[in-house]
Amino acid sequence: MIGRIQGTLVSVHPPRLLVDCQGVGYEIDVPMSTLYQLPEVNQKITLLTHFQVREDAQQLFGFGTETEREAFRALIKISGVGSRTALAVLSGMSVNELAQAIALQESARLTQVPGIGKKTAERLLLELKGKLAPDLGLVAGKPQAREASSEILQALLALGYSEKEALLAITQIPSDSNVSDGIRLGLKYLSKT
């Protein structure tokens, strides 16, 4: 199995890269998050990879970070989610945003990713619950805390904050806060940034 590629970036044709490793050119598909972090063409590059062998193809997928690769591997283990869909999810949102959507059980955020319908989004939430979310400051295991976080998020969004700002504020709020205290603390945090 190919776990890492180090070489010279030859060309970029999103979502595919061509990386030259001592005279051998590897075509590697990457999510947009990795694509934005690439060096200039003809510069050295190192990517963590996932090698996939199917009956009709052999594909190599590249990632800038270990968390991206682990999220990709978690996604493709889900029935009905292939490598293209997993790349679309990681291109449409960061791993942290995906983990927050799972922790808050928000299928609407996942359906904003092209190619993800309501049923697929619900399957992702169900299958990934407890797998990506533990890294967050959000408490996914306690229903009251999850509901409060979701209500706080909705309130901050309604007040005009971006989704990214609101999610960042939620991670700064103690998990045992009720909705009104959480909104107050979230606004206090956002006023400082």
N, CA, C and O of each residue as an XYZ file, in Angstrom:
772
protein
N       0.839     -1.180      0.000
C       0.000      0.000      0.000
C       0.887      1.247      0.000
O       1.925      1.281      0.661
N       0.475      2.250     -0.733
C       1.219      3.507     -0.804
C       0.652      4.441      0.260
O      -0.521      4.809      0.191
N       1.459      4.829      1.236
C       0.989      5.649      2.340
C       1.417      7.097      2.271
O       0.815      7.960      2.910
N       2.472      7.372      1.484
C       2.967      8.743      1.393
C       3.713      8.907      0.076
O       4.410      8.000     -0.379
N       3.555     10.068     -0.518
C       4.253     10.396     -1.765
C       5.051     11.673     -1.533
O       4.534     12.660     -1.010
N       6.317     11.635     -1.931
C       7.144     12.835     -1.863
C       7.830     12.985     -3.213
O       8.469     12.055     -3.705
N       7.688     14.161     -3.800
C       8.283     14.382     -5.102
C       8.104     15.812     -5.557
O       7.979     16.725     -4.740
N       8.093     16.005     -6.873
C       7.959     17.331     -7.469
C       6.566     17.458     -8.083
O       6.128     16.588     -8.836
N       5.884     18.538     -7.756
C       4.567     18.803     -8.333
C       4.751     19.210     -9.789
O       5.358     20.241    -10.079
N       4.226     18.398    -10.706
C       4.416     18.645    -12.137
C       3.266     19.468    -12.710
O       3.489     20.428    -13.447
N       2.025     19.084    -12.364
C       0.869     19.820    -12.882
C      -0.315     19.691    -11.939
O      -0.404     18.769    -11.128
N      -1.230     20.663    -12.077
C      -2.443     20.690    -11.263
C      -3.635     20.870    -12.196
O      -3.754     21.887    -12.880
N      -4.509     19.877    -12.217
C      -5.761     19.934    -12.962
C      -6.852     19.459    -12.005
O      -7.194     18.276    -11.985
N      -7.407     20.398    -11.199
C      -8.322     20.016    -10.114
C      -9.374     19.013    -10.546
O      -9.994     19.181    -11.596
N      -9.582     17.978     -9.757
C      -8.988     17.679     -8.457
C      -7.734     16.807     -8.547
O      -7.321     16.221     -7.547
N      -7.129     16.715     -9.723
C      -6.011     15.789     -9.927
C      -4.673     16.523    -10.018
O      -4.555     17.587    -10.625
N      -3.680     15.912     -9.393
C      -2.305     16.406     -9.445
C      -1.447     15.368    -10.141
O      -1.782     14.184    -10.175
N      -0.350     15.820    -10.687
C       0.663     14.904    -11.206
C       1.932     15.190    -10.426
O       2.460     16.302    -10.456
N       2.421     14.160     -9.718
C       3.612     14.299     -8.888
C       4.687     13.360     -9.423
O       4.463     12.157     -9.564
N       5.849     13.921     -9.716
C       6.981     13.146    -10.223
C       7.830     12.681     -9.044
O       8.354     13.495     -8.284
N       7.958     11.367     -8.903
C       8.787     10.767     -7.847
C       9.904      9.982     -8.519
O       9.716      8.830     -8.909
N      11.053     10.604     -8.650
C      12.233      9.978     -9.254
C      11.934      9.375    -10.621
O      12.306      8.236    -10.906
N      11.259     10.152    -11.463
C      10.995      9.727    -12.830
C       9.664      9.024    -13.045
O       9.290      8.777    -14.192
N       8.939      8.693    -11.985
C       7.629      8.064    -12.115
C       6.573      9.108    -11.758
O       6.619      9.698    -10.678
N       5.620      9.337    -12.668
C       4.571     10.321    -12.430
C       3.329      9.665    -11.845
O       2.769      8.743    -12.436
N       2.905     10.141    -10.690
C       1.705      9.613    -10.028
C       0.569     10.610    -10.166
O       0.724     11.784     -9.830
N      -0.593     10.140    -10.666
C      -1.792     10.963    -10.696
C      -2.500     10.768     -9.362
O      -2.812      9.643     -8.971
N      -2.747     11.867     -8.673
C      -3.317     11.811     -7.330
C      -4.519     12.742     -7.258
O      -4.412     13.922     -7.591
N      -5.658     12.219     -6.826
C      -6.848     13.045     -6.614
C      -6.817     13.586     -5.195
O      -6.554     12.847     -4.247
N      -7.089     14.893     -5.050
C      -7.039     15.540     -3.737
C      -8.310     16.358     -3.502
O      -8.928     16.822     -4.460
N      -8.710     16.542     -2.226
C      -9.828     17.439     -1.936
C      -9.376     18.891     -2.106
O      -8.178     19.173     -2.128
N     -10.329     19.800     -2.225
C     -10.014     21.213     -2.427
C      -9.208     21.783     -1.261
O      -8.370     22.662     -1.463
N      -9.451     21.297     -0.052
C      -8.709     21.800      1.107
C      -7.208     21.554      0.954
O      -6.400     22.390      1.359
N      -6.836     20.432      0.381
C      -5.427     20.135      0.122
C      -4.938     20.945     -1.071
O      -3.806     21.428     -1.080
N      -5.786     21.091     -2.068
C      -5.425     21.830     -3.274
C      -5.033     23.268     -2.953
O      -4.113     23.812     -3.564
N      -5.727     23.889     -1.995
C      -5.435     25.279     -1.629
C      -4.091     25.418     -0.919
O      -3.535     26.516     -0.874
N      -3.561     24.336     -0.368
C      -2.301     24.383      0.383
C      -1.085     23.975     -0.448
O       0.022     23.870      0.080
N      -1.286     23.747     -1.738
C      -0.191     23.258     -2.586
C       0.877     24.314     -2.836
O       0.585     25.509     -2.890
N       2.122     23.859     -2.989
C       3.190     24.788     -3.403
C       3.050     25.070     -4.903
O       2.167     24.526     -5.567
N       3.910     25.905     -5.411
C       3.925     26.204     -6.841
C       4.349     24.958     -7.630
O       4.990     24.057     -7.090
N       3.976     24.926     -8.921
C       4.402     23.848     -9.809
C       5.930     23.840     -9.857
O       6.568     24.892     -9.802
N       6.503     22.653     -9.959
C       7.955     22.388     -9.966
C       8.596     22.539     -8.584
O       9.820     22.611     -8.480
N       7.798     22.588     -7.541
C       8.300     22.631     -6.170
C       8.114     21.244     -5.542
O       7.317     20.440     -6.026
N       8.847     20.974     -4.473
C       8.727     19.701     -3.751
C       7.389     19.652     -3.014
O       6.889     20.669     -2.534
N       6.829     18.457     -2.937
C       5.551     18.255     -2.264
C       5.563     16.915     -1.544
O       6.171     15.952     -2.012
N       4.887     16.862     -0.402
C       4.709     15.613      0.328
C       3.227     15.475      0.644
O       2.622     16.387      1.207
N       2.646     14.344      0.284
C       1.232     14.077      0.545
C       1.077     12.729      1.229
O       1.765     11.768      0.887
N       0.173     12.663      2.191
C      -0.249     11.375      2.740
C      -1.259     10.818      1.752
O      -2.045     11.573      1.181
N      -1.248      9.517      1.545
C      -2.093      8.961      0.490
C      -2.952      7.800      0.975
O      -2.708      7.186      2.014
N      -3.966      7.536      0.168
C      -4.812      6.359      0.334
C      -4.890      5.716     -1.044
O      -5.333      6.348     -2.004
N      -4.459      4.462     -1.143
C      -4.446      3.735     -2.411
C      -5.652      2.817     -2.449
O      -5.863      2.008     -1.547
N      -6.445      2.954     -3.514
C      -7.673      2.171     -3.616
C      -7.622      1.316     -4.885
O      -7.369      1.820     -5.979
N      -7.866      0.023     -4.718
C      -7.873     -0.907     -5.848
C      -9.289     -1.446     -6.006
O      -9.868     -2.021     -5.084
N      -9.827     -1.239     -7.212
C     -11.142     -1.786     -7.556
C     -10.982     -2.673     -8.780
O      -9.902     -2.751     -9.365
N     -12.058     -3.338     -9.161
C     -11.974     -4.211    -10.336
C     -11.607     -3.448    -11.594
O     -10.877     -3.954    -12.447
N     -12.115     -2.228    -11.709
C     -11.934     -1.475    -12.940
C     -10.901     -0.347    -12.851
O     -10.620      0.306    -13.857
N     -10.335     -0.109    -11.667
C      -9.394      1.014    -11.544
C      -8.527      0.898    -10.302
O      -8.878      0.238     -9.324
N      -7.393      1.559    -10.377
C      -6.534      1.755     -9.212
C      -6.390      3.266     -9.060
O      -5.964      3.954     -9.987
N      -6.753      3.777     -7.875
C      -6.737      5.215     -7.662
C      -5.908      5.574     -6.446
O      -5.856      4.837     -5.461
N      -5.263      6.724     -6.541
C      -4.453      7.231     -5.452
C      -5.037      8.582     -5.028
O      -5.206      9.481     -5.851
N      -5.338      8.710     -3.748
C      -5.899      9.935     -3.194
C      -4.877     10.547     -2.251
O      -4.253      9.833     -1.466
N      -4.699     11.860     -2.322
C      -3.709     12.537     -1.508
C      -4.322     13.539     -0.553
O      -5.369     14.125     -0.833
N      -3.648     13.736      0.601
C      -4.159     14.623      1.650
C      -3.002     15.363      2.293
O      -1.906     14.825      2.449
N      -3.267     16.612      2.663
C      -2.253     17.432      3.294
C      -2.041     17.106      4.754
O      -0.962     17.355      5.292
N      -3.071     16.543      5.420
C      -2.966     16.246      6.844
C      -3.484     14.844      7.147
O      -4.244     14.259      6.376
N      -3.052     14.328      8.285
C      -3.515     13.008      8.733
C      -5.006     13.022      9.043
O      -5.699     12.039      8.781
N      -5.511     14.129      9.599
C      -6.946     14.187      9.935
C      -7.811     14.127      8.683
O      -8.885     13.525      8.700
N      -7.355     14.745      7.598
C      -8.104     14.661      6.337
C      -8.147     13.223      5.836
O      -9.195     12.733      5.418
N      -7.002     12.553      5.882
C      -6.959     11.168      5.398
C      -7.838     10.260      6.256
O      -8.547      9.405      5.726
N      -7.795     10.441      7.575
C      -8.629      9.618      8.460
C     -10.118      9.883      8.235
O     -10.929      8.958      8.269
N     -10.475     11.152      8.004
C     -11.877     11.482      7.721
C     -12.305     10.838      6.404
O     -13.414     10.312      6.305
N     -11.436     10.874      5.396
C     -11.722     10.237      4.109
C     -11.949      8.742      4.293
O     -12.899      8.177      3.749
N     -11.074      8.111      5.059
C     -11.215      6.666      5.287
C     -12.482      6.337      6.061
O     -13.116      5.315      5.799
N     -12.861      7.189      7.012
C     -14.107      6.973      7.753
C     -15.307      7.123      6.822
O     -16.276      6.370      6.928
N     -15.245      8.084      5.920
C     -16.352      8.318      4.990
C     -16.536      7.161      4.017
O     -17.666      6.732      3.783
N     -15.449      6.648      3.444
C     -15.605      5.589      2.436
C     -16.007      4.247      3.044
O     -16.391      3.333      2.313
N     -15.924      4.114      4.362
C     -16.392      2.882      5.014
C     -17.910      2.821      5.077
O     -18.480      1.755      5.310
N     -18.565      3.954      4.872
C     -20.017      4.021      4.963
C     -20.636      3.488      3.684
O     -20.221      3.861      2.586
N     -21.621      2.623      3.820
C     -22.306      2.037      2.678
C     -22.942      3.136      1.822
O     -23.660      3.997      2.331
N     -22.672      3.092      0.534
C     -23.246      4.071     -0.386
C     -22.409      5.329     -0.560
O     -22.755      6.193     -1.366
N     -21.324      5.446      0.176
C     -20.442      6.611      0.046
C     -19.137      6.134     -0.590
O     -18.361      5.399      0.020
N     -18.920      6.565     -1.813
C     -17.701      6.195     -2.512
C     -16.621      7.248     -2.355
O     -16.782      8.237     -1.640
N     -15.525      7.010     -3.039
C     -14.395      7.925     -2.925
C     -14.712      9.305     -3.492
O     -14.246     10.305     -2.946
N     -15.484      9.389     -4.563
C     -15.851     10.692     -5.145
C     -16.704     11.498     -4.171
O     -16.503     12.702     -4.010
N     -17.652     10.835     -3.525
C     -18.500     11.517     -2.550
C     -17.675     11.966     -1.352
O     -17.866     13.075     -0.854
N     -16.762     11.123     -0.884
C     -15.903     11.487      0.245
C     -15.045     12.696     -0.096
O     -14.875     13.587      0.736
N     -14.495     12.736     -1.324
C     -13.712     13.904     -1.742
C     -14.586     15.147     -1.801
O     -14.146     16.236     -1.433
N     -15.833     14.987     -2.266
C     -16.751     16.131     -2.336
C     -17.035     16.689     -0.943
O     -17.075     17.904     -0.753
N     -17.232     15.798      0.031
C     -17.491     16.239      1.404
C     -16.291     17.015      1.939
O     -16.452     18.093      2.511
N     -15.084     16.467      1.753
C     -13.881     17.136      2.260
C     -13.529     18.382      1.461
O     -12.789     19.239      1.946
N     -14.051     18.494      0.244
C     -13.846     19.711     -0.538
C     -14.841     20.787     -0.131
O     -14.556     21.981     -0.233
N     -16.010     20.356      0.332
C     -17.065     21.304      0.694
C     -16.980     21.826      2.113
O     -17.560     22.867      2.422
N     -16.269     21.125      2.982
C     -16.134     21.559      4.376
C     -14.860     20.990      4.968
O     -14.359     19.957      4.523
N     -14.344     21.673      5.972
C     -13.136     21.178      6.637
C     -13.499     19.992      7.531
O     -14.676     19.733      7.782
N     -12.495     19.286      8.000
C     -12.731     18.156      8.896
C     -13.391     18.645     10.190
O     -14.273     17.972     10.726
N     -12.969     19.813     10.697
C     -13.595     20.362     11.905
C     -15.055     20.707     11.676
O     -15.894     20.445     12.538
N     -15.371     21.293     10.524
C     -16.769     21.616     10.212
C     -17.604     20.344     10.085
O     -18.752     20.307     10.526
N     -17.034     19.310      9.489
C     -17.722     18.028      9.382
C     -17.973     17.439     10.761
O     -19.070     16.959     11.048
N     -16.957     17.475     11.613
C     -17.102     16.946     12.972
C     -18.146     17.725     13.764
O     -18.899     17.136     14.539
N     -18.198     19.038     13.578
C     -19.198     19.847     14.276
C     -20.599     19.539     13.774
O     -21.538     19.463     14.566
N     -20.751     19.359     12.464
C     -22.055     19.006     11.904
C     -22.521     17.657     12.454
O     -23.708     17.465     12.715
N     -21.588     16.732     12.627
C     -21.927     15.415     13.176
C     -22.276     15.539     14.651
O     -23.255     14.950     15.110
N     -21.487     16.295     15.390
C     -21.738     16.465     16.823
C     -23.090     17.122     17.072
O     -23.796     16.769     18.018
N     -23.446     18.081     16.217
C     -24.719     18.793     16.381
C     -25.860     18.123     15.617
O     -27.002     18.580     15.669
N     -25.540     17.024     14.901
C     -26.527     16.268     14.122
C     -27.289     17.180     13.162
O     -28.519     17.187     13.137
N     -26.535     17.951     12.371
C     -27.127     18.896     11.429
C     -26.982     18.392      9.991
O     -25.967     18.620      9.334
N     -28.013     17.707      9.527
C     -27.978     17.172      8.167
C     -28.039     18.288      7.127
O     -27.534     18.119      6.017
N     -28.648     19.426      7.465
C     -28.760     20.534      6.511
C     -27.389     21.037      6.071
O     -27.225     21.427      4.915
N     -26.412     21.038      6.956
C     -25.061     21.482      6.592
C     -24.420     20.524      5.599
O     -23.689     20.942      4.702
N     -24.702     19.228      5.768
C     -24.125     18.239      4.853
C     -24.792     18.282      3.482
O     -24.135     18.038      2.470
N     -26.092     18.590      3.433
C     -26.781     18.632      2.147
C     -26.345     19.826      1.302
O     -26.683     19.892      0.120
N     -25.608     20.765      1.876
C     -25.072     21.887      1.101
C     -23.903     21.451      0.227
O     -23.522     22.165     -0.701
N     -23.339     20.295      0.513
C     -22.237     19.755     -0.296
C     -22.831     19.139     -1.559
O     -23.733     18.307     -1.463
N     -22.347     19.527     -2.748
C     -22.868     18.948     -3.989
C     -22.773     17.424     -3.981
O     -21.729     16.864     -3.645
N     -23.854     16.762     -4.350
C     -23.877     15.303     -4.408
C     -24.356     14.628     -3.137
O     -24.496     13.405     -3.111
N     -24.611     15.393     -2.079
C     -25.095     14.828     -0.816
C     -26.566     15.180     -0.660
O     -26.928     16.345     -0.496
N     -27.400     14.160     -0.714
C     -28.835     14.356     -0.512
C     -29.198     14.150      0.943
O     -28.342     13.869      1.782
N     -30.482     14.293      1.227
C     -30.942     14.193      2.612
C     -30.670     12.804      3.204
O     -30.213     12.696      4.342
N     -30.946     11.754      2.443
C     -30.738     10.390      2.961
C     -29.256     10.107      3.217
O     -28.897      9.519      4.237
N     -28.411     10.524      2.296
C     -26.975     10.316      2.482
C     -26.475     11.104      3.682
O     -25.670     10.602      4.466
N     -26.953     12.340      3.827
C     -26.544     13.170      4.965
C     -26.939     12.514      6.284
O     -26.148     12.491      7.227
N     -28.152     11.984      6.355
C     -28.605     11.320      7.582
C     -27.799     10.058      7.857
O     -27.508      9.748      9.012
N     -27.434      9.322      6.801
C     -26.610      8.128      6.970
C     -25.227      8.510      7.495
O     -24.682      7.837      8.369
N     -24.659      9.600      6.955
C     -23.357     10.074      7.426
C     -23.412     10.444      8.903
O     -22.515     10.091      9.669
N     -24.464     11.154      9.303
C     -24.604     11.555     10.705
C     -24.703     10.338     11.612
O     -24.103     10.304     12.687
N     -25.457      9.348     11.176
C     -25.646      8.144     11.984
C     -24.359      7.326     12.085
O     -23.971      6.907     13.176
N     -23.704      7.101     10.954
C     -22.515      6.247     10.919
C     -21.287      6.887     11.579
O     -20.472      6.193     12.187
N     -21.161      8.216     11.456
C     -19.969      8.891     11.968
C     -20.141      9.438     13.379
O     -19.197      9.976     13.958
N     -21.336      9.304     13.932
C     -21.593      9.820     15.278
C     -20.643      9.145     16.268
O     -20.583      7.919     16.352
N     -19.913      9.958     17.004
C     -18.980      9.437     17.988
C     -17.615      9.081     17.436
O     -16.715      8.725     18.196
N     -17.441      9.172     16.095
C     -16.142      8.838     15.503
C     -15.298     10.071     15.229
O     -14.098     10.069     15.501
N     -15.907     11.129     14.693
C     -15.170     12.361     14.439
C     -15.433     13.409     15.507
O     -14.568     14.243     15.777
N     -16.591     13.383     16.111
C     -17.009     14.427     17.047
C     -16.246     14.462     18.368
O     -16.177     15.538     18.961
N     -15.658     13.358     18.887
C     -14.997     13.448     20.191
C     -13.847     14.444     20.257
O     -13.467     14.870     21.348
N     -13.281     14.827     19.104
C     -12.178     15.773     19.116
C     -12.619     17.194     19.444
O     -11.786     18.063     19.702
N     -13.912     17.426     19.433
C     -14.426     18.778     19.621
C     -14.697     19.088     21.078
O     -14.771     18.192     21.919
N     -14.843     20.361     21.359
C     -15.226     20.793     22.691
C     -16.711     20.595     22.927
O     -17.184     20.755     24.052
N     -17.454     20.250     21.885
C     -18.889     20.030     22.022
C     -19.137     18.682     22.670
O     -18.354     17.749     22.491
N     -20.211     18.576     23.412
C     -20.526     17.315     24.076
C     -21.564     16.585     23.237
O     -22.752     16.901     23.287
N     -21.108     15.613     22.471
C     -22.002     14.895     21.575
C     -22.818     13.851     22.315
O     -23.890     13.467     21.848
N     -22.345     13.389     23.439
C     -23.020     12.304     24.137
C     -24.210     12.738     24.978
O     -25.053     11.905     25.311
N     -24.302     14.014     25.331
C     -25.388     14.475     26.183
C     -26.431     15.200     25.339
O     -26.132     16.248     24.768
N     -27.664     14.658     25.248
C     -28.678     15.262     24.392
C     -28.979     16.725     24.736
O     -29.164     17.540     23.832
N     -29.031     17.071     26.041
C     -29.350     18.447     26.396
C     -28.247     19.387     25.912
O     -28.534     20.464     25.388
N     -27.000     18.990     26.083
C     -25.883     19.824     25.656
C     -25.891     19.985     24.139
O     -25.643     21.077     23.629
N     -26.175     18.896     23.415
C     -26.209     18.958     21.955
C     -27.336     19.870     21.484
O     -27.148     20.681     20.577
N     -28.532     19.732     22.115
C     -29.666     20.579     21.749
C     -29.362     22.037     22.065
O     -29.678     22.913     21.261
N     -28.762     22.317     23.208
C     -28.420     23.681     23.580
C     -27.420     24.257     22.581
O     -27.569     25.400     22.151
N     -26.402     23.478     22.207
C     -25.409     23.947     21.238
C     -26.066     24.266     19.905
O     -25.742     25.271     19.271
N     -26.982     23.418     19.484
C     -27.681     23.644     18.219
C     -28.527     24.915     18.283
O     -28.549     25.687     17.325
N     -29.222     25.141     19.399
C     -30.044     26.344     19.554
C     -29.171     27.594     19.627
O     -29.529     28.632     19.072
N     -28.039     27.501     20.300
C     -27.112     28.635     20.387
C     -26.589     28.969     18.990
O     -26.513     30.137     18.606
N     -26.230     27.928     18.237
C     -25.742     28.132     16.876
C     -26.796     28.843     16.032
O     -26.487     29.814     15.341
N     -28.026     28.370     16.085
C     -29.109     28.982     15.306
C     -29.315     30.442     15.705
O     -29.544     31.294     14.847
N     -29.234     30.732     17.003
C     -29.415     32.104     17.478
C     -28.298     33.010     16.948
O     -28.569     34.125     16.503
N     -27.054     32.542     16.991
C     -25.939     33.349     16.499
C     -26.036     33.576     14.996
O     -25.706     34.654     14.501
N     -26.487     32.558     14.275
C     -26.683     32.709     12.831
C     -27.783     33.729     12.551
O     -27.658     34.549     11.641
N     -28.863     33.677     13.337
C     -29.974     34.619     13.169
C     -29.548     36.052     13.477
O     -30.124     37.001     12.945
N     -28.551     36.207     14.326
C     -28.051     37.541     14.669
C     -27.073     38.085     13.618
O     -26.559     39.195     13.754
N     -26.826     37.292     12.576
C     -26.026     37.779     11.466
C     -24.580     37.315     11.429
O     -23.828     37.723     10.544
N     -24.176     36.473     12.365
C     -22.808     35.957     12.333
C     -22.702     34.851     11.287
O     -23.677     34.152     11.011
N     -21.513     34.698     10.710
C     -21.312     33.637      9.728
C     -21.300     32.291     10.450
O     -21.127     32.219     11.666
N     -21.483     31.246      9.683
C     -21.487     29.902     10.245
C     -20.142     29.583     10.899
O     -20.096     28.972     11.967
N     -19.062     29.995     10.262
C     -17.732     29.742     10.795
C     -17.538     30.453     12.134
O     -17.015     29.865     13.080
N     -17.964     31.732     12.216
C     -17.841     32.488     13.461
C     -18.676     31.855     14.571
O     -18.219     31.712     15.705
N     -19.918     31.474     14.223
C     -20.820     30.899     15.218
C     -20.291     29.566     15.744
O     -20.353     29.305     16.946
N     -19.774     28.729     14.857
C     -19.237     27.430     15.285
C     -18.003     27.602     16.158
O     -17.808     26.861     17.122
N     -17.176     28.575     15.822
C     -15.994     28.850     16.636
C     -16.405     29.316     18.032
O     -15.811     28.912     19.032
N     -17.431     30.175     18.087
C     -17.918     30.663     19.378
C     -18.465     29.523     20.224
O     -18.260     29.505     21.438
N     -19.157     28.571     19.605
C     -19.743     27.448     20.343
C     -18.667     26.602     21.010
O     -18.859     26.098     22.116
N     -17.534     26.448     20.330
C     -16.468     25.633     20.925
C     -15.872     26.302     22.165
O     -15.204     25.640     22.959
N     -16.106     27.606     22.340
C     -15.574     28.344     23.490
C     -16.550     28.379     24.671
O     -16.199     28.848     25.754
N     -17.772     27.882     24.461
C     -18.803     27.924     25.491
C     -18.745     26.638     26.311
O     -18.661     25.554     25.732
N     -18.788     26.725     27.650
C     -18.799     25.509     28.479
C     -19.985     24.606     28.108
O     -21.084     25.093     27.844
N     -19.752     23.305     28.091
C     -20.771     22.359     27.638
C     -22.006     22.311     28.531
O     -23.069     21.884     28.079
N     -21.891     22.743     29.795
C     -23.051     22.692     30.685
C     -23.862     23.986     30.679
O     -24.756     24.152     31.509
N     -23.567     24.908     29.755
C     -24.307     26.177     29.675
C     -25.698     25.953     29.095
O     -25.890     25.139     28.192
N     -26.673     26.702     29.640
C     -28.005     26.649     29.029
C     -28.019     27.583     27.822
O     -27.025     28.255     27.545
N     -29.140     27.627     27.104
C     -29.203     28.369     25.848
C     -28.952     29.864     26.053
O     -28.148     30.454     25.332
N     -29.627     30.483     27.023
C     -29.479     31.932     27.198
C     -28.055     32.302     27.630
O     -27.490     33.278     27.137
N     -27.479     31.525     28.546
C     -26.095     31.785     28.947
C     -25.138     31.546     27.789
O     -24.174     32.289     27.605
N     -25.408     30.511     27.016
C     -24.564     30.187     25.868
C     -24.574     31.295     24.827
O     -23.530     31.639     24.274
N     -25.741     31.851     24.560
C     -25.841     32.957     23.597
C     -25.066     34.159     24.119
O     -24.316     34.793     23.377
N     -25.249     34.466     25.389
C     -24.546     35.602     25.995
C     -23.026     35.408     25.905
O     -22.300     36.320     25.510
N     -22.551     34.199     26.278
C     -21.113     33.912     26.222
C     -20.596     33.920     24.778
O     -19.486     34.377     24.507
N     -21.414     33.410     23.868
C     -21.035     33.409     22.454
C     -20.893     34.817     21.913
O     -19.942     35.117     21.191
N     -21.843     35.688     22.262
C     -21.770     37.085     21.824
C     -20.564     37.795     22.442
O     -19.901     38.604     21.792
N     -20.296     37.479     23.700
C     -19.142     38.085     24.379
C     -17.842     37.662     23.668
O     -16.960     38.487     23.428
N     -17.741     36.367     23.338
C     -16.552     35.876     22.630
C     -16.426     36.527     21.267
O     -15.336     36.952     20.882
N     -17.532     36.612     20.526
C     -17.488     37.165     19.173
C     -17.185     38.658     19.170
O     -16.613     39.172     18.209
N     -17.560     39.349     20.225
C     -17.276     40.795     20.282
C     -15.775     41.061     20.468
O     -15.287     42.138     20.124
N     -15.045     40.079     21.011
C     -13.606     40.230     21.227
C     -12.794     39.933     19.974
O     -11.663     40.400     19.836
N     -13.376     39.151     19.056
C     -12.620     38.765     17.851
C     -12.735     39.757     16.738
O     -12.153     39.560     15.671
